Amino acid sequence: MQRLNNRGLNEMRPLEFVLDVAPHASASVLSCFGNTRVICAVTIEEDVPRWMKAQGVPGGWLTAEYAMLPYSTLDRKRRDSTAGKVDGRSVEIQRLIGRSLRAVMDLEALGQRTIWIDCDVLQADGGTRTASITGAAVALAIALNRLMAKGAITTNPMRQLVSAVSVGKLKGTPLLDLCYVEDRDAEVDMNIVMTEQGQYVEVQGSGEEAVFTADEMAQMLALAGEGIAAITAAQKQAIARADQPTPEDFNSLRDFFAR
């Protein structure tokens, strides 16, 4: 089967993390999966939600918000503020982002703090939720490293990295990291969230007017595992260069806004 851009069946789209694109955030990352681009920003507040105080819950909290900017799709997407409510898809995705990151956090070690994860889609070409989770994990790791460097915490609350990737079946063939056109036409669409140690956090999958076998699901999960390994390596490289910006970082940011 011939894929767009001549990608292999088990090949990711070009993956890139541009650091500190939002200077006022505790840390931020422009997460790029091919033509899908999401700004993932982390803000740390020295307080916890009222419900935690009322219930005497120890430690801190992490929560996420997700939005697609009006110009992120070919047809302008109406803002939720104009519609008067957050659409159901956005609510589902932001809950997924929050669950995925809390799964690798020791919230008691965070102390009395709230971490806000904001994921704003600049350009959507399939896999916005996977790019959001993956980029948010990079931004979170950097923000917590900075918190430790200041001496605000002595133990890093993030136990390991987490990332996500899409897989699917198109024309009977399992594929890794679907772009929009592939996702639109796929018979099966799955989003897999995994830790860097290969543990599953969440598996979302459904047949799009089709069915799939246990063997096909095993093939897609195997593809996801390959993708997660590649993503984790890229995440670690990005985190390692945080606070040590290279010319490549500045060029990537300049080139993005010049496109």
Backbone bond lengths (Angstrom), bond angles and torsions (degrees), N, CA, C in turn:
res aa  C-N    CA-C-N  psi(-1)  N-CA   C-N-CA  omega(-1)  CA-C   N-CA-C  phi
1 M - - - 1.463 - - 1.532 110.16 -
2 Q 1.328 117.24 133.97 1.460 122.38 -179.60 1.532 109.50 -92.05
3 R 1.343 116.89 121.81 1.459 120.97 177.68 1.521 110.45 -95.34
4 L 1.331 115.41 163.99 1.452 120.10 175.06 1.520 109.67 -60.89
5 N 1.310 116.94 143.42 1.469 123.06 -179.93 1.523 112.33 61.15
6 N 1.345 115.93 19.15 1.473 121.10 176.11 1.535 112.66 58.57
7 R 1.306 116.93 31.12 1.473 120.02 176.61 1.521 110.72 -70.78
8 G 1.345 115.08 148.34 1.448 119.64 171.92 1.517 110.66 -73.07
9 L 1.324 116.97 161.20 1.466 121.24 -178.05 1.527 111.68 -60.33
10 N 1.338 116.70 -31.26 1.464 121.44 -178.24 1.523 111.63 -108.32
11 E 1.332 116.70 24.64 1.471 121.02 -175.82 1.522 111.08 -104.89
12 M 1.334 115.88 131.24 1.456 121.69 175.36 1.525 110.47 -72.35
13 R 1.313 116.21 157.25 1.452 120.29 166.35 1.536 108.76 -68.59
14 P 1.330 118.80 162.88 1.467 119.32 175.55 1.527 110.64 -54.36
15 L 1.326 115.94 130.11 1.462 122.72 -174.28 1.518 109.13 -113.82
16 E 1.339 116.64 131.28 1.462 119.82 -176.94 1.526 109.44 -148.11
17 F 1.341 115.19 141.37 1.467 121.48 174.45 1.522 107.68 -123.94
18 V 1.332 116.38 115.22 1.460 121.78 176.73 1.525 107.21 -100.51
19 L 1.327 116.97 124.42 1.462 121.61 -169.75 1.525 112.68 -90.84
20 D 1.345 113.99 150.79 1.470 123.54 170.39 1.520 113.13 54.62
21 V 1.319 115.56 51.82 1.463 120.45 177.62 1.530 111.55 -84.21
22 A 1.333 117.29 -13.81 1.468 122.36 178.15 1.530 107.58 -123.23
23 P 1.328 118.45 92.99 1.465 122.43 -169.47 1.523 115.50 -59.23
24 H 1.326 118.72 -27.74 1.464 120.08 -176.61 1.531 113.49 -84.96
25 A 1.324 116.98 -8.28 1.464 120.64 177.32 1.524 109.56 -78.79
26 S 1.329 116.49 159.94 1.466 120.44 175.01 1.526 110.01 -63.77
27 A 1.324 116.68 -33.27 1.467 123.82 172.25 1.517 106.67 -165.43
28 S 1.318 115.98 151.83 1.458 119.60 179.52 1.516 110.04 -151.18
29 V 1.328 114.79 153.60 1.457 121.85 -177.00 1.525 108.41 -143.35
30 L 1.316 116.05 135.13 1.455 120.68 166.58 1.518 106.22 -90.73
31 S 1.334 116.05 109.04 1.459 122.48 -175.29 1.526 108.82 -94.58
32 C 1.336 116.07 117.67 1.464 121.16 -175.27 1.522 110.47 -117.46
33 F 1.312 116.69 116.19 1.459 123.92 169.69 1.517 105.64 -111.21
34 G 1.336 117.40 94.51 1.454 119.25 -174.11 1.510 109.88 60.34
35 N 1.345 116.78 -126.65 1.460 120.96 -179.64 1.520 113.44 -88.11
36 T 1.318 117.91 1.80 1.467 121.03 172.99 1.516 108.58 -86.45
37 R 1.320 116.93 125.99 1.457 121.13 -176.20 1.524 109.14 -135.25
38 V 1.331 115.16 127.05 1.460 121.78 -176.44 1.526 109.21 -132.89
39 I 1.333 116.78 129.44 1.463 120.02 171.21 1.521 107.58 -84.42
40 C 1.329 115.74 122.38 1.461 122.74 178.96 1.526 108.04 -114.43
41 A 1.316 117.66 113.95 1.455 121.76 -175.55 1.519 110.55 -121.21
42 V 1.327 115.63 142.12 1.465 122.69 179.66 1.521 108.68 -115.88
43 T 1.319 116.01 129.66 1.461 122.36 174.18 1.526 108.07 -123.84
44 I 1.319 116.34 129.55 1.471 121.15 -179.61 1.519 108.78 -108.84
45 E 1.327 115.86 123.08 1.463 122.21 178.63 1.523 109.90 -108.76
46 E 1.326 115.66 142.22 1.467 120.89 -179.09 1.526 110.13 -86.67
47 D 1.313 115.77 59.31 1.459 121.64 179.85 1.518 107.86 -166.28
48 V 1.335 116.52 166.47 1.457 121.11 177.66 1.522 108.90 -126.17
49 P 1.337 117.43 160.74 1.466 120.07 179.50 1.525 112.15 -59.49
50 R 1.320 115.21 154.28 1.464 121.21 -177.67 1.519 111.91 -59.65
51 W 1.345 116.89 -35.93 1.465 119.37 -177.54 1.528 111.46 -65.71
52 M 1.330 117.14 -30.62 1.461 119.29 177.66 1.521 110.72 -69.70
53 K 1.327 116.04 -40.56 1.462 119.60 177.62 1.525 110.58 -64.23
54 A 1.342 116.02 -43.32 1.460 120.52 -177.54 1.526 111.82 -64.48
55 Q 1.329 117.16 -35.80 1.460 121.33 -177.33 1.525 112.49 -94.40
56 G 1.319 117.32 -1.21 1.455 120.54 179.49 1.513 113.50 65.99
57 V 1.334 117.29 32.79 1.462 121.56 -179.27 1.530 108.97 -77.12
58 P 1.328 118.42 125.35 1.468 119.73 -178.95 1.523 112.29 -75.70
59 G 1.324 115.41 160.85 1.453 120.15 175.30 1.511 113.43 82.86
60 G 1.330 115.39 -158.03 1.447 121.01 -176.20 1.516 112.37 -119.15
61 W 1.333 115.04 -164.68 1.454 120.41 -175.33 1.522 109.49 -142.82
62 L 1.327 114.97 155.01 1.466 122.51 175.77 1.514 108.23 -134.31
63 T 1.313 116.37 132.10 1.455 121.00 179.58 1.523 109.45 -142.26
64 A 1.313 116.91 161.66 1.466 120.72 -173.91 1.517 111.46 -134.38
65 E 1.322 115.14 150.58 1.462 122.68 170.89 1.530 108.18 -129.33
66 Y 1.327 115.03 145.54 1.470 121.54 -175.95 1.519 108.66 -136.25
67 A 1.314 115.66 138.54 1.464 119.38 176.85 1.523 109.82 -151.59
68 M 1.316 115.10 146.21 1.460 121.62 172.23 1.521 107.21 -100.24
69 L 1.324 116.76 121.52 1.450 120.25 -179.64 1.528 109.82 -68.04
70 P 1.325 117.43 151.35 1.465 120.47 -172.66 1.526 113.90 -53.82
71 Y 1.335 116.95 -33.81 1.457 120.87 -175.89 1.529 112.79 -95.39
72 S 1.316 117.82 12.91 1.471 120.47 -177.48 1.525 112.74 -77.93
73 T 1.322 117.17 -16.41 1.465 121.69 -178.97 1.531 109.83 -120.37
74 L 1.331 115.65 167.09 1.463 119.95 -177.89 1.522 111.31 -60.38
75 D 1.328 116.57 -43.98 1.465 121.34 174.44 1.525 108.08 -97.67
76 R 1.315 117.28 132.45 1.463 121.07 -175.89 1.523 111.24 -55.04
77 K 1.340 114.44 131.20 1.454 119.80 178.43 1.532 109.36 -94.46
78 R 1.302 115.97 127.68 1.464 120.99 -178.56 1.526 110.13 -65.27
79 R 1.316 117.34 137.18 1.462 121.34 178.24 1.527 110.37 -67.11
80 D 1.342 115.35 143.93 1.465 119.26 178.37 1.528 110.98 -61.96
81 S 1.345 116.57 -34.82 1.463 119.58 -179.67 1.528 111.35 -64.07
82 T 1.329 116.35 -31.81 1.467 120.04 177.26 1.518 110.79 -74.84
83 A 1.336 115.23 -37.71 1.468 119.32 179.64 1.522 112.07 -72.51
84 G 1.339 116.75 -21.29 1.464 120.29 179.06 1.508 114.28 90.81
85 K 1.330 117.51 1.11 1.459 120.71 177.70 1.525 108.90 -162.31
86 V 1.348 114.78 157.08 1.462 120.09 176.14 1.518 108.18 -79.93
87 D 1.330 116.78 131.72 1.463 118.10 -177.66 1.524 110.74 -70.04
88 G 1.322 115.82 155.36 1.458 121.80 -173.25 1.516 113.40 -59.10
89 R 1.334 116.93 -37.14 1.466 120.10 179.87 1.520 110.92 -62.61
90 S 1.331 117.32 -44.30 1.468 120.86 179.65 1.516 111.44 -62.95
91 V 1.330 116.75 -41.07 1.475 120.56 178.23 1.524 110.31 -61.23
92 E 1.334 116.23 -44.68 1.471 120.46 -179.08 1.520 110.98 -63.06
93 I 1.336 117.05 -41.63 1.463 120.31 -177.52 1.524 110.98 -71.01
94 Q 1.324 118.38 -42.63 1.459 118.40 -179.04 1.525 111.52 -67.20
95 R 1.311 117.37 -30.49 1.465 119.25 174.38 1.530 110.55 -68.34
96 L 1.331 116.33 -38.04 1.461 120.66 177.06 1.527 110.62 -63.05
97 I 1.323 117.18 -43.89 1.467 120.82 178.86 1.524 110.08 -60.05
98 G 1.332 117.21 -47.23 1.456 120.97 179.60 1.516 112.26 -61.16
99 R 1.343 117.46 -46.25 1.463 120.76 179.06 1.524 111.53 -60.38
100 S 1.328 115.72 -42.66 1.466 120.60 -176.15 1.517 111.52 -63.06
101 L 1.319 117.34 -41.95 1.459 120.59 -178.22 1.528 111.92 -78.43
102 R 1.317 117.77 -35.81 1.473 119.19 177.06 1.526 111.13 -64.89
103 A 1.339 116.62 -26.60 1.462 120.34 -178.68 1.521 112.28 -63.63
104 V 1.336 117.69 -24.15 1.467 120.24 -178.46 1.528 111.68 -110.94
105 M 1.328 116.65 14.81 1.465 120.73 -177.63 1.520 111.73 -110.68
106 D 1.327 115.70 143.53 1.463 122.92 166.37 1.526 105.92 -98.92
107 L 1.323 116.26 94.14 1.463 120.55 -172.61 1.525 112.54 -68.22
108 E 1.333 117.53 -25.52 1.470 118.97 176.13 1.522 110.66 -67.24
109 A 1.344 116.58 -37.79 1.459 120.23 179.34 1.529 111.84 -68.42
110 L 1.320 117.00 -18.96 1.461 121.17 178.98 1.515 111.66 -69.43
111 G 1.326 116.63 -26.86 1.461 119.99 -175.78 1.515 110.83 79.19
112 Q 1.319 116.39 -170.46 1.462 121.80 -175.56 1.526 110.45 -77.13
113 R 1.310 115.34 72.28 1.466 121.52 -178.10 1.534 109.45 -139.11
114 T 1.318 114.40 155.05 1.458 120.96 173.04 1.527 108.95 -118.51
115 I 1.322 115.73 130.07 1.459 121.52 175.75 1.523 108.32 -103.45
116 W 1.324 115.22 122.67 1.466 121.83 175.98 1.520 108.64 -101.80
117 I 1.320 115.74 127.45 1.460 121.91 175.18 1.525 107.65 -109.43
118 D 1.323 116.60 117.82 1.467 121.08 177.98 1.518 109.29 -112.51
119 C 1.323 115.82 121.17 1.472 121.58 179.60 1.527 108.50 -117.83
120 D 1.329 115.78 115.05 1.462 121.74 -178.23 1.519 109.00 -119.13
121 V 1.323 115.31 119.35 1.465 121.09 -176.92 1.522 109.62 -80.95
122 L 1.337 115.86 117.21 1.459 121.55 176.18 1.518 111.61 -85.03
123 Q 1.327 115.36 -37.03 1.471 120.22 -178.02 1.517 108.56 -149.07
124 A 1.321 116.21 128.09 1.459 121.27 -174.64 1.520 110.63 -111.52
125 D 1.338 115.14 121.63 1.461 120.74 173.85 1.529 108.90 -140.20
126 G 1.330 115.43 45.29 1.455 121.17 -179.96 1.520 111.82 88.85
127 G 1.336 115.96 140.25 1.462 120.77 175.55 1.511 114.68 76.23
128 T 1.331 118.35 32.29 1.466 118.77 -179.56 1.528 111.39 -67.01
129 R 1.331 117.46 -34.00 1.469 118.49 179.98 1.528 110.81 -71.37
130 T 1.328 117.24 -36.45 1.461 119.24 -179.79 1.529 110.58 -70.78
131 A 1.336 116.81 -39.63 1.464 120.17 176.00 1.524 110.87 -64.58
132 S 1.338 117.08 -35.29 1.460 121.30 179.69 1.525 111.26 -66.32
133 I 1.317 116.86 -49.47 1.464 120.64 -179.79 1.520 110.58 -61.23
134 T 1.328 116.00 -45.81 1.461 121.20 -176.59 1.525 111.56 -65.07
135 G 1.324 116.91 -47.91 1.460 120.06 178.86 1.516 112.77 -67.44
136 A 1.333 116.60 -37.14 1.461 120.08 179.02 1.524 111.05 -63.33
137 A 1.335 116.96 -36.27 1.467 119.91 178.67 1.525 110.83 -64.90
138 V 1.330 116.83 -38.42 1.471 120.19 177.31 1.526 110.07 -64.73
139 A 1.336 116.95 -47.99 1.461 120.80 -179.87 1.525 111.11 -62.21
140 L 1.327 116.63 -39.51 1.464 120.65 179.72 1.520 111.00 -64.18
141 A 1.323 116.93 -45.14 1.466 120.53 179.49 1.522 111.08 -60.12
142 I 1.327 116.73 -42.33 1.468 120.78 179.77 1.520 110.68 -66.20
143 A 1.338 117.04 -43.84 1.467 120.63 -179.84 1.529 111.42 -61.35
144 L 1.326 117.35 -41.38 1.461 120.69 -179.62 1.524 111.24 -71.11
145 N 1.328 117.35 -36.18 1.467 119.76 174.85 1.525 110.42 -61.12
146 R 1.313 117.10 -39.15 1.465 120.85 178.30 1.519 111.46 -68.40
147 L 1.325 115.97 -36.55 1.460 119.83 177.87 1.531 110.29 -64.53
148 M 1.322 116.12 -40.23 1.461 120.05 177.09 1.527 111.36 -67.18
149 A 1.329 117.00 -39.29 1.466 120.64 -179.66 1.526 111.26 -62.10
150 K 1.339 116.87 -30.13 1.465 120.76 178.02 1.517 112.23 -80.55
151 G 1.344 116.97 -8.48 1.459 120.69 -178.12 1.511 114.35 81.46
152 A 1.350 116.57 11.70 1.469 119.99 -179.09 1.523 111.17 -73.00
153 I 1.334 117.56 -28.69 1.457 122.95 174.58 1.523 108.04 -135.70
154 T 1.322 115.99 153.14 1.467 119.99 -178.73 1.522 112.47 -106.62
155 T 1.342 116.97 -17.61 1.457 122.29 178.35 1.519 109.04 -123.16
156 N 1.324 116.30 131.76 1.460 119.32 179.48 1.528 109.44 -72.80
157 P 1.351 117.66 120.27 1.473 120.12 -177.49 1.527 113.89 -71.47
158 M 1.333 117.43 -14.61 1.459 119.93 -177.61 1.525 108.64 -88.77
159 R 1.332 115.99 111.41 1.463 120.71 -172.74 1.526 112.51 -75.65
160 Q 1.326 117.29 -33.76 1.457 121.85 178.13 1.522 108.62 -164.46
161 L 1.320 115.50 168.13 1.455 120.44 178.94 1.530 110.53 -77.73
162 V 1.317 114.42 157.25 1.453 121.73 175.20 1.525 107.18 -135.70
163 S 1.309 117.10 148.87 1.463 121.03 177.43 1.519 109.05 -153.23
164 A 1.316 115.44 175.28 1.463 119.66 -176.48 1.517 110.06 -145.58
165 V 1.323 115.01 153.96 1.457 120.70 178.79 1.530 108.81 -151.99
166 S 1.317 115.41 153.77 1.459 119.90 177.43 1.521 110.02 -98.37
167 V 1.314 115.44 148.45 1.461 122.73 171.62 1.529 106.89 -137.50
168 G 1.311 116.11 164.36 1.451 118.33 179.27 1.506 111.48 -170.86
169 K 1.310 114.63 178.47 1.464 121.66 176.63 1.516 108.05 -122.22
170 L 1.328 115.11 121.41 1.455 121.55 -179.76 1.526 108.87 -127.12
171 K 1.322 116.12 122.70 1.467 121.87 -176.26 1.527 111.02 53.47
172 G 1.329 113.47 39.11 1.461 120.23 176.73 1.510 115.14 79.90
173 T 1.343 117.83 3.09 1.461 121.84 -175.40 1.521 110.86 -112.83
174 P 1.340 119.31 127.57 1.470 121.60 175.91 1.536 110.42 -69.24
175 L 1.338 116.51 135.38 1.459 122.63 -178.64 1.529 110.29 -130.43
176 L 1.329 115.29 152.45 1.463 122.33 176.36 1.519 110.20 -106.41
177 D 1.338 116.19 138.38 1.467 123.27 171.34 1.521 111.75 57.91
178 L 1.327 115.33 76.07 1.458 121.47 -174.82 1.528 111.43 -77.88
179 C 1.328 115.93 134.23 1.461 120.68 169.58 1.533 107.96 -81.87
180 Y 1.332 116.68 179.41 1.466 119.52 -173.89 1.530 112.78 -59.72
181 V 1.334 116.64 -47.17 1.466 119.91 -177.01 1.526 110.50 -61.44
182 E 1.337 117.24 -42.34 1.464 120.62 178.70 1.520 110.65 -66.97
183 D 1.317 116.63 -41.66 1.465 120.88 179.44 1.528 110.81 -63.65
184 R 1.316 116.07 -40.24 1.469 121.38 -179.50 1.523 111.94 -61.82
185 D 1.328 116.24 -39.25 1.454 120.94 -173.58 1.524 114.05 -97.30
186 A 1.325 117.34 -3.93 1.468 120.80 -173.86 1.519 112.33 -66.69
187 E 1.341 115.73 144.11 1.468 120.55 173.32 1.522 111.03 -77.85
188 V 1.338 116.45 -28.68 1.461 122.30 178.77 1.519 107.85 -135.81
189 D 1.321 115.63 137.10 1.466 121.30 -179.55 1.527 108.19 -131.34
190 M 1.346 116.86 126.86 1.456 120.74 -179.79 1.527 110.06 -134.14
191 N 1.320 116.63 145.35 1.457 123.14 171.84 1.524 107.57 -120.81
192 I 1.319 115.79 124.69 1.459 121.97 -174.74 1.520 109.58 -115.84
193 V 1.323 116.47 126.85 1.465 122.35 175.95 1.523 107.74 -111.61
194 M 1.343 116.10 125.61 1.465 120.50 -176.52 1.524 110.48 -138.70
195 T 1.321 115.83 156.43 1.456 121.16 173.51 1.519 109.41 -85.91
196 E 1.321 115.44 169.42 1.461 119.33 178.89 1.527 111.84 -66.96
197 Q 1.327 117.63 -18.55 1.466 121.57 177.63 1.527 112.09 -89.21
198 G 1.336 116.72 6.39 1.453 120.69 175.73 1.511 115.13 84.46
199 Q 1.337 117.41 15.02 1.467 120.69 177.60 1.531 109.13 -88.96
200 Y 1.312 115.80 144.21 1.462 120.44 178.94 1.526 110.44 -82.82
201 V 1.322 114.83 134.65 1.459 120.89 172.32 1.524 109.62 -100.08
202 E 1.320 115.58 -43.93 1.466 119.51 179.30 1.522 109.29 -156.96
203 V 1.328 115.06 142.82 1.463 122.19 175.53 1.525 107.12 -126.73
204 Q 1.328 116.36 116.99 1.456 121.71 177.48 1.529 107.13 -114.41
205 G 1.300 117.03 123.43 1.453 118.48 -178.53 1.512 112.35 -155.24
206 S 1.312 115.59 146.13 1.468 119.43 177.82 1.518 109.57 -157.58
207 G 1.320 114.27 152.84 1.449 120.44 172.67 1.517 109.27 -84.73
208 E 1.326 116.66 132.21 1.466 121.03 178.47 1.535 107.27 -92.93
209 E 1.316 116.18 88.52 1.462 122.50 -174.51 1.520 110.44 58.43
210 A 1.330 115.37 33.75 1.464 121.01 -178.80 1.519 108.27 -152.17
211 V 1.315 116.04 175.92 1.460 121.79 177.69 1.526 107.89 -127.81
212 F 1.343 116.29 167.60 1.461 119.50 176.34 1.526 108.67 -146.19
213 T 1.308 114.69 153.47 1.461 121.18 -175.24 1.519 110.78 -92.40
214 A 1.324 115.78 169.17 1.453 120.90 176.00 1.526 111.03 -62.11
215 D 1.336 116.52 -38.54 1.464 119.79 178.04 1.523 111.31 -63.82
216 E 1.339 117.05 -41.48 1.459 119.99 178.96 1.521 111.13 -66.04
217 M 1.327 116.44 -39.15 1.455 119.27 177.37 1.529 110.42 -63.75
218 A 1.341 117.01 -41.02 1.462 120.28 178.09 1.525 110.75 -61.77
219 Q 1.343 117.40 -39.47 1.468 120.31 177.50 1.524 111.05 -63.32
220 M 1.333 116.44 -42.20 1.461 119.41 -179.51 1.524 111.39 -68.36
221 L 1.324 117.69 -38.46 1.463 120.18 177.12 1.523 111.11 -65.20
222 A 1.329 116.56 -36.52 1.466 120.22 177.06 1.527 110.55 -64.77
223 L 1.338 116.56 -42.28 1.462 120.07 175.93 1.520 110.88 -60.60
224 A 1.332 116.24 -42.57 1.465 120.26 178.83 1.517 110.92 -60.26
225 G 1.320 117.18 -40.33 1.459 120.60 178.74 1.518 111.52 -61.05
226 E 1.338 117.19 -41.00 1.462 120.68 176.62 1.529 110.65 -62.66
227 G 1.324 115.75 -43.79 1.457 120.04 -179.78 1.520 112.21 -63.82
228 I 1.336 116.45 -43.81 1.465 120.43 -179.59 1.524 110.74 -61.54
229 A 1.328 117.81 -39.20 1.465 120.96 178.51 1.525 110.73 -60.97
230 A 1.339 116.91 -43.45 1.468 120.34 178.95 1.530 111.02 -66.99
231 I 1.322 115.92 -40.68 1.464 120.25 179.96 1.528 110.62 -64.40
232 T 1.324 116.54 -44.41 1.468 120.56 -179.07 1.524 110.93 -59.18
233 A 1.328 117.22 -41.96 1.464 120.51 178.26 1.529 110.62 -60.61
234 A 1.339 116.95 -42.23 1.465 120.79 178.89 1.527 111.00 -67.68
235 Q 1.323 117.45 -38.12 1.465 120.83 176.97 1.532 110.50 -59.89
236 K 1.308 116.59 -46.97 1.465 120.32 -177.68 1.523 111.69 -63.39
237 Q 1.322 116.92 -37.72 1.459 120.29 177.55 1.529 110.67 -63.98
238 A 1.334 116.62 -40.85 1.459 120.55 179.89 1.521 111.07 -66.05
239 I 1.320 116.88 -44.16 1.466 120.99 -179.69 1.528 110.50 -63.49
240 A 1.328 116.79 -37.70 1.464 121.05 -177.93 1.524 111.89 -65.67
241 R 1.324 118.25 -28.79 1.460 119.80 -178.20 1.534 112.60 -95.13
242 A 1.320 117.59 2.57 1.466 120.77 177.00 1.522 109.80 -62.36
243 D 1.332 115.92 142.36 1.466 123.54 -178.65 1.521 111.95 65.60
244 Q 1.335 116.35 5.89 1.459 121.27 172.66 1.528 107.26 -133.48
245 P 1.332 116.97 63.68 1.468 119.98 -173.57 1.524 111.88 -60.17
246 T 1.297 114.23 140.35 1.459 121.59 179.03 1.519 108.81 -108.59
247 P 1.331 117.49 163.96 1.479 118.68 175.33 1.519 112.46 -55.70
248 E 1.345 116.66 -30.19 1.465 119.45 -179.76 1.518 111.07 -63.25
249 D 1.373 116.69 -37.41 1.461 119.52 179.06 1.521 110.68 -62.07
250 F 1.324 116.76 -47.61 1.456 119.91 -178.62 1.529 110.97 -66.75
251 N 1.324 116.85 -38.85 1.460 120.06 178.61 1.515 111.01 -64.98
252 S 1.352 117.20 -39.84 1.457 120.89 179.58 1.524 110.71 -62.38
253 L 1.329 116.13 -44.19 1.457 120.21 -179.61 1.533 110.49 -66.55
254 R 1.335 116.37 -43.49 1.463 119.79 179.28 1.521 110.55 -63.61
255 D 1.334 116.59 -44.14 1.454 120.36 -178.44 1.513 111.30 -64.71
256 F 1.364 116.37 -37.45 1.467 118.37 -178.99 1.519 110.92 -61.09
257 F 1.349 116.60 -47.73 1.459 118.99 -176.49 1.522 112.03 -76.79
258 A 1.319 116.43 -10.82 1.470 119.94 176.97 1.518 112.12 -88.59
259 R 1.356 116.62 -11.34 1.459 119.18 -176.54 1.518 111.52 -70.44
